[in-house]
């Protein structure tokens, strides 16, 4: 992975103190969970975990960050007793013994919750949240951070019928209290219908150690009207993770552009395109390693989710790279008017035929990406009856016109992969 790409990823990841999301995936052994995971006040997040180690790593990261901020922490665990829960956290690198003595860390198992076997008392559980917030405020704490390993709810709600109602109301409650809550669900103990409800009822999700804004969240007033079971869980989680990574990359790119707003020439769009292209190629190679791991025994449970995330990321990176390659050409002086069928470069213009316009439009939209001949014919010419020989003829015509206008771009032929519009703009000479 190129240094400039890795550096940008680390800078972006620092926004929420999460490591580069690509770290540890190719080895299969490193944890992607950060040392500290911060949830701001009024946050209600869900976490579907694949293993006990993952559950403990995320809990420890969350509590570590919360204790550093001198917040009161509450852990509703699903261990046999408080001592076992504390020992499990210690195995994940978080020693809470001193915090327990100071009352800044409190334990609660299912026996202390206001619910009985076969009876999930939603109102009592909400009162439990309110009471802990009140106690923390009275003790001088600025807020509460709570983790609930929701395995305890199986005894109170075996059919998992009222769990969604409870979670949807927690989202509403935390907006008025100085609290943040992380609800954890074991993938092996809850069915996909229940986990679909988990996704719908949490505005935020923790996936692969990354805090992600959840586009699948359904507000409490709309919750009864959603269509249950219409979501592929692995794909949904993968897409949420990919979307968060997209936004973090954009945050870095846009911050860099803002710095150079007054001096547009200082923005090296070619370098930005190259960063996205390097990241695209790296993600594509990473996807092959993840796919290989997912197909050989023992199959990793999270691989399908990660494949969905990588597919979405690769597609997004392709589009971003093409966008900057187009911007690079436009900044150098290229003008293309599809309506009038005119291509111009630095004061010189040339007309294009209807089919040439259609080809150039698609090549520009996907600048830097190889496009197969059959796909190029289908996308550019739609229902036109055309052959590969006709396509080659029109490609040759476009090449000649680009050369005649001295446009710093060429149409490259990739054997077996199609055609690619490549930019050939010389980088500026530094003084």
C-alpha positions as CSV (number, residue, x, y, z in Angstrom):
1,X,0.0,0.0,0.0
2,X,1.6,3.3,-1.0
3,X,2.8,5.6,1.8
4,X,0.7,8.5,0.6
5,X,-2.4,6.4,0.7
6,X,-1.7,4.8,4.0
7,X,-0.9,8.2,5.5
8,X,-4.2,9.6,4.3
9,X,-6.1,6.6,5.7
10,X,-4.4,7.1,9.1
11,X,-5.2,10.8,9.1
12,X,-8.8,10.1,8.3
13,X,-9.1,7.3,10.8
14,X,-7.9,9.6,13.6
15,X,-11.2,11.4,13.5
16,X,-12.7,8.8,15.8
17,X,-9.4,7.1,16.9
18,X,-10.1,4.1,14.7
19,X,-7.1,2.4,12.8
20,X,-6.9,2.1,9.1
21,X,-9.8,-0.3,8.4
22,X,-7.6,-2.3,6.0
23,X,-5.1,-3.1,8.7
24,X,-5.0,-6.8,9.8
25,X,-7.4,-8.1,7.2
26,X,-4.9,-9.8,5.0
27,X,-3.1,-11.6,7.9
28,X,-6.3,-12.8,9.4
29,X,-5.1,-12.6,13.0
30,X,-4.7,-8.9,13.9
31,X,-7.6,-7.2,15.6
32,X,-9.3,-4.3,13.8
33,X,-10.7,-3.0,17.1
34,X,-9.2,0.3,18.2
35,X,-7.6,0.8,21.6
36,X,-10.2,3.5,22.4
37,X,-13.7,3.7,21.0
38,X,-15.6,6.9,21.8
39,X,-19.4,7.4,21.6
40,X,-20.5,10.9,22.1
41,X,-23.5,11.8,24.4
42,X,-27.0,10.8,23.2
43,X,-25.5,8.0,21.0
44,X,-27.3,4.7,20.7
45,X,-25.2,2.1,18.9
46,X,-25.6,-1.6,18.0
47,X,-22.9,-4.2,17.6
48,X,-23.5,-7.6,16.1
49,X,-20.4,-9.7,17.0
50,X,-19.1,-13.0,15.6
51,X,-17.1,-14.2,18.6
52,X,-16.6,-13.6,22.3
53,X,-13.2,-12.1,21.7
54,X,-14.7,-9.5,19.4
55,X,-17.4,-8.6,22.0
56,X,-14.8,-8.2,24.7
57,X,-12.4,-6.2,22.5
58,X,-15.1,-3.7,21.6
59,X,-16.4,-3.4,25.1
60,X,-12.9,-2.9,26.5
61,X,-12.2,-0.2,23.9
62,X,-15.4,1.6,24.7
63,X,-14.9,1.5,28.4
64,X,-11.2,2.5,28.2
65,X,-12.1,5.7,26.3
66,X,-15.0,6.4,28.7
67,X,-13.0,6.0,31.8
68,X,-10.3,8.3,30.4
69,X,-13.0,11.0,30.1
70,X,-14.0,10.3,33.7
71,X,-17.5,9.1,32.9
72,X,-19.4,6.6,34.9
73,X,-19.5,3.2,33.1
74,X,-22.2,0.6,33.5
75,X,-21.7,-3.0,32.1
76,X,-24.8,-5.2,31.8
77,X,-23.1,-8.5,31.1
78,X,-24.1,-12.0,30.3
79,X,-21.4,-13.8,32.3
80,X,-22.1,-16.1,35.2
81,X,-21.2,-13.4,37.8
82,X,-19.5,-10.0,38.1
83,X,-16.1,-11.5,38.9
84,X,-16.2,-13.6,35.6
85,X,-17.2,-10.4,33.7
86,X,-14.4,-8.4,35.2
87,X,-11.9,-11.2,34.5
88,X,-13.1,-11.4,30.8
89,X,-12.5,-7.7,30.4
90,X,-9.1,-8.0,31.9
91,X,-8.3,-10.7,29.3
92,X,-9.1,-8.0,26.7
93,X,-6.6,-5.6,28.3
94,X,-8.9,-3.6,30.6
95,X,-8.4,-3.9,34.3
96,X,-11.5,-2.4,36.0
97,X,-10.8,-3.4,39.6
98,X,-9.7,0.1,40.7
99,X,-12.6,1.7,38.8
100,X,-15.1,-0.7,40.6
101,X,-13.7,0.4,43.9
102,X,-14.1,4.0,43.0
103,X,-17.7,3.4,41.8
104,X,-16.8,4.8,38.4
105,X,-17.5,1.3,36.9
106,X,-20.6,-0.7,37.8
107,X,-21.6,-4.2,37.0
108,X,-25.1,-5.6,36.5
109,X,-26.1,-9.0,35.5
110,X,-29.6,-10.2,34.3
111,X,-30.7,-10.9,37.9
112,X,-30.5,-7.1,38.7
113,X,-32.6,-6.1,35.7
114,X,-36.3,-5.3,36.1
115,X,-37.4,-8.3,33.8
116,X,-38.4,-11.8,34.6
117,X,-38.0,-15.0,32.6
118,X,-40.5,-14.9,29.8
119,X,-41.4,-11.3,30.5
120,X,-39.4,-8.4,29.1
121,X,-40.5,-5.3,31.0
122,X,-39.8,-2.4,28.6
123,X,-41.0,0.3,30.9
124,X,-38.9,-1.1,33.8
125,X,-35.8,-1.3,31.6
126,X,-36.2,2.3,30.5
127,X,-36.6,3.4,34.1
128,X,-33.3,1.5,34.8
129,X,-31.6,3.7,32.2
130,X,-33.1,6.9,33.8
131,X,-32.1,5.8,37.3
132,X,-28.4,5.2,36.4
133,X,-28.3,8.6,34.7
134,X,-29.7,10.2,37.8
135,X,-27.3,8.5,40.1
136,X,-24.3,9.5,38.0
137,X,-25.4,13.1,37.9
138,X,-25.9,13.1,41.7
139,X,-22.4,11.6,42.2
140,X,-20.9,14.4,40.1
141,X,-20.2,12.5,36.9
142,X,-20.8,14.4,33.6
143,X,-22.5,11.4,32.0
144,X,-22.9,7.6,31.7
145,X,-21.6,5.2,29.1
146,X,-23.2,1.8,29.1
147,X,-22.7,-1.6,27.4
148,X,-25.4,-4.2,27.3
149,X,-24.5,-7.7,26.1
150,X,-28.1,-8.5,25.0
151,X,-27.8,-12.2,25.5
152,X,-29.5,-11.5,28.9
153,X,-32.7,-10.6,27.0
154,X,-33.2,-14.2,25.6
155,X,-34.4,-15.4,29.0
156,X,-36.9,-12.5,29.3
157,X,-38.0,-12.6,25.7
158,X,-37.4,-16.0,24.2
159,X,-39.5,-15.2,21.1
160,X,-37.7,-11.8,20.8
161,X,-41.0,-10.1,20.2
162,X,-40.6,-7.1,22.5
163,X,-36.9,-6.5,22.1
164,X,-37.3,-4.3,19.0
165,X,-39.9,-2.2,20.9
166,X,-37.4,-1.8,23.8
167,X,-34.5,-0.8,21.5
168,X,-36.6,1.7,19.5
169,X,-37.6,3.4,22.7
170,X,-34.0,3.5,24.0
171,X,-33.0,5.5,21.0
172,X,-35.7,8.0,21.9
173,X,-34.7,8.1,25.6
174,X,-31.0,8.7,25.2
175,X,-31.6,11.9,23.3
176,X,-32.7,13.5,26.6
177,X,-30.1,12.0,28.9
178,X,-26.3,12.5,29.3
179,X,-25.7,8.9,28.2
180,X,-24.4,6.8,25.4
181,X,-25.4,3.1,25.0
182,X,-23.8,0.3,23.1
183,X,-26.0,-2.8,22.7
184,X,-24.2,-6.0,21.7
185,X,-25.7,-9.1,20.0
186,X,-24.2,-12.5,19.5
187,X,-24.6,-13.6,15.9
188,X,-24.9,-17.2,16.9
189,X,-27.7,-16.7,19.5
190,X,-30.1,-14.3,17.7
191,X,-31.8,-15.1,14.4
192,X,-31.5,-12.9,11.3
193,X,-35.0,-11.5,11.8
194,X,-34.2,-10.3,15.3
195,X,-30.9,-8.9,14.0
196,X,-32.7,-7.1,11.2
197,X,-34.6,-5.3,14.0
198,X,-31.3,-4.5,15.7
199,X,-30.1,-2.8,12.6
200,X,-33.3,-0.8,12.2
201,X,-33.4,0.4,15.8
202,X,-29.9,1.7,16.2
203,X,-28.8,5.1,14.6
204,X,-25.2,4.0,14.9
205,X,-23.5,0.6,14.4
206,X,-20.1,-0.7,15.4
207,X,-18.7,-2.8,12.6
208,X,-15.1,-4.2,12.5
209,X,-14.2,-1.8,15.3
210,X,-15.5,1.2,13.4
211,X,-18.3,3.5,14.6
212,X,-20.6,3.9,11.6
213,X,-23.7,6.1,11.0
214,X,-26.5,3.7,10.1
215,X,-28.5,4.5,6.9
216,X,-30.9,1.6,7.7
217,X,-32.1,3.2,10.9
218,X,-35.9,3.6,11.2
219,X,-37.2,6.4,13.6
220,X,-39.4,5.1,16.4
221,X,-42.5,6.6,14.9
222,X,-42.0,4.7,11.7
223,X,-40.8,1.5,13.2
224,X,-44.0,-0.5,13.2
225,X,-44.4,0.1,9.5
226,X,-41.1,-1.3,8.3
227,X,-40.9,-4.5,6.3
228,X,-39.3,-7.2,8.5
229,X,-36.9,-9.7,7.1
230,X,-36.2,-7.9,3.9
231,X,-32.5,-7.3,4.6
232,X,-29.4,-9.5,3.9
233,X,-27.6,-8.9,7.2
234,X,-24.1,-9.4,5.9
235,X,-24.6,-7.3,2.9
236,X,-26.2,-4.5,4.9
237,X,-23.4,-4.4,7.5
238,X,-20.9,-4.5,4.7
239,X,-22.5,-1.6,3.0
240,X,-22.7,0.5,6.2
241,X,-19.0,-0.1,6.8
242,X,-18.1,0.8,3.2
243,X,-20.3,4.0,3.4
244,X,-18.5,5.1,6.6
245,X,-15.1,4.5,5.0
246,X,-16.2,6.5,1.9
247,X,-17.2,9.5,4.1
248,X,-13.9,9.4,6.0
249,X,-11.9,9.5,2.8
250,X,-14.0,12.3,1.5
251,X,-13.5,14.3,4.7
252,X,-9.7,14.1,4.1
253,X,-9.9,15.0,0.4
254,X,-12.3,17.9,1.0
255,X,-10.2,19.3,3.9
256,X,-7.2,19.3,1.6
257,X,-9.2,21.2,-1.1
258,X,-10.5,23.7,1.4
259,X,-6.9,24.6,2.4
260,X,-6.2,25.5,-1.3
261,X,-9.6,27.1,-2.1
262,X,-8.0,30.5,-2.9
263,X,-5.3,28.9,-5.1
264,X,-7.0,26.4,-7.4
265,X,-3.7,25.7,-9.2
266,X,-2.3,24.3,-5.9
267,X,-4.8,21.5,-5.9
268,X,-3.0,18.6,-7.7
269,X,-6.0,16.7,-9.0
270,X,-3.8,14.2,-10.7
271,X,-2.3,13.2,-7.4
272,X,-5.8,12.9,-5.9
273,X,-6.8,10.6,-8.8
274,X,-3.6,8.6,-8.3
275,X,-4.4,8.1,-4.6
276,X,-7.9,6.8,-5.4
277,X,-6.4,4.5,-8.1
278,X,-3.8,3.1,-5.8
279,X,-6.4,2.5,-3.1
280,X,-8.7,0.9,-5.6
281,X,-6.0,-1.5,-6.8
282,X,-5.0,-2.3,-3.2
283,X,-8.6,-2.9,-2.2
284,X,-9.1,-5.2,-5.2
285,X,-6.1,-7.3,-4.2
286,X,-7.3,-7.3,-0.6
287,X,-10.7,-8.5,-1.8
288,X,-9.0,-11.5,-3.5
289,X,-7.3,-12.5,-0.2
290,X,-10.5,-12.1,1.8
291,X,-12.4,-14.2,-0.9
292,X,-9.7,-16.9,-0.7
293,X,-10.1,-17.0,3.1
294,X,-13.9,-17.1,2.9
295,X,-13.7,-20.2,0.5
296,X,-11.2,-22.3,2.4
297,X,-12.0,-24.1,5.7
298,X,-12.4,-23.0,8.3
299,X,-14.6,-20.3,6.8
300,X,-14.4,-17.0,8.6
301,X,-17.9,-15.7,9.6
302,X,-17.2,-12.1,9.0
303,X,-15.7,-12.6,5.5
304,X,-19.0,-12.3,3.6
305,X,-19.7,-8.9,5.3
306,X,-16.2,-7.7,4.5
307,X,-16.5,-8.8,0.9
308,X,-19.7,-6.8,0.6
309,X,-17.9,-3.8,2.1
310,X,-14.9,-4.2,-0.3
311,X,-17.1,-4.5,-3.3
312,X,-18.9,-1.3,-2.5
313,X,-15.6,0.5,-1.7
314,X,-13.9,-0.6,-4.9
315,X,-16.9,0.6,-7.0
316,X,-16.8,4.0,-5.1
317,X,-13.0,4.3,-5.5
318,X,-13.4,3.7,-9.2
319,X,-15.9,6.5,-9.5
320,X,-13.8,8.9,-7.4
321,X,-10.7,8.2,-9.4
322,X,-12.6,8.8,-12.7
323,X,-14.0,12.0,-11.4
324,X,-10.6,13.4,-10.6
325,X,-9.2,12.2,-14.0
326,X,-12.0,14.1,-15.7
327,X,-11.3,17.1,-13.6
328,X,-7.6,16.8,-14.5
329,X,-8.4,17.0,-18.2
330,X,-10.9,19.8,-17.8
331,X,-8.3,21.8,-15.8
332,X,-5.8,21.4,-18.6
333,X,-8.2,23.0,-21.1
334,X,-10.3,20.2,-22.5
335,X,-14.0,21.1,-23.3
336,X,-16.5,18.6,-24.4
337,X,-20.1,19.6,-25.4
338,X,-22.2,16.5,-26.1
339,X,-25.2,18.5,-27.2
340,X,-23.3,20.2,-30.1
341,X,-20.9,17.3,-30.7
342,X,-17.9,19.5,-30.2
343,X,-14.5,18.8,-28.5
344,X,-12.1,21.7,-27.9
345,X,-8.7,22.1,-26.4
346,X,-6.9,25.4,-25.8
347,X,-8.6,27.4,-28.6
348,X,-8.9,24.6,-31.2
349,X,-12.1,22.7,-31.8
350,X,-13.3,19.7,-33.7
351,X,-16.7,18.2,-34.5
352,X,-17.7,14.6,-33.5
353,X,-20.2,12.3,-35.0
354,X,-23.1,11.1,-32.9
355,X,-21.5,7.7,-32.2
356,X,-18.2,9.3,-31.4
357,X,-19.9,11.6,-28.9
358,X,-21.5,8.6,-27.2
359,X,-18.2,6.8,-27.0
360,X,-16.3,9.8,-25.6
361,X,-19.0,10.5,-23.1
362,X,-18.7,7.0,-21.5
363,X,-14.8,7.0,-21.7
364,X,-14.8,10.3,-19.9
365,X,-17.3,9.1,-17.3
366,X,-15.0,6.2,-16.6
367,X,-11.7,7.8,-17.2
368,X,-8.8,5.7,-16.0
369,X,-10.9,2.5,-15.9
370,X,-10.7,-0.3,-18.5
371,X,-14.1,-0.9,-20.2
372,X,-14.8,-4.1,-22.1
373,X,-15.7,-3.8,-25.7
374,X,-19.1,-5.4,-25.4
375,X,-20.0,-3.3,-22.4
376,X,-18.8,-0.1,-24.2
377,X,-21.0,-0.9,-27.1
378,X,-24.0,-1.6,-24.9
379,X,-23.6,1.5,-22.6
380,X,-22.5,4.0,-25.2
381,X,-24.6,3.0,-28.2
382,X,-27.5,1.3,-26.4
383,X,-29.7,-0.3,-29.0
384,X,-27.5,0.4,-32.0
385,X,-26.6,-2.8,-33.8
386,X,-22.8,-2.7,-33.7
387,X,-19.9,-5.1,-33.9
388,X,-16.4,-5.1,-32.3
389,X,-15.0,-4.3,-35.7
390,X,-17.1,-1.1,-35.9
391,X,-16.1,-0.2,-32.3
392,X,-12.4,-0.5,-33.2
393,X,-13.0,1.8,-36.2
394,X,-14.6,4.5,-34.1
395,X,-12.0,4.2,-31.4
396,X,-9.3,4.8,-34.1
397,X,-11.2,7.9,-35.2
398,X,-11.4,9.3,-31.7
399,X,-7.7,8.6,-31.2
400,X,-6.9,10.6,-34.3
401,X,-9.0,13.6,-33.2
402,X,-7.5,13.6,-29.7
403,X,-4.0,13.6,-31.3
404,X,-5.0,16.3,-33.8
405,X,-6.1,18.6,-31.0
406,X,-3.1,17.6,-28.9
407,X,-5.3,16.7,-26.0
408,X,-3.1,15.2,-23.2
409,X,-5.0,11.9,-23.2
410,X,-5.1,8.7,-25.2
411,X,-7.4,5.7,-25.6
412,X,-5.3,2.7,-24.5
413,X,-6.2,-0.9,-25.6
414,X,-6.0,-3.5,-22.8
415,X,-5.9,-7.0,-24.3
416,X,-8.8,-9.0,-23.0
417,X,-10.1,-6.0,-20.8
418,X,-11.2,-3.4,-23.4
419,X,-10.3,0.3,-23.6
420,X,-9.2,3.0,-21.2
421,X,-9.0,6.7,-21.5
422,X,-5.6,7.6,-19.9
423,X,-4.4,11.1,-19.1
424,X,-0.9,12.2,-20.0
425,X,-0.6,15.5,-18.3
426,X,2.8,16.4,-17.2
427,X,3.1,17.3,-13.5
428,X,4.0,21.0,-12.8
429,X,7.7,21.7,-12.5
430,X,8.5,22.9,-8.9
431,X,10.5,26.1,-8.6
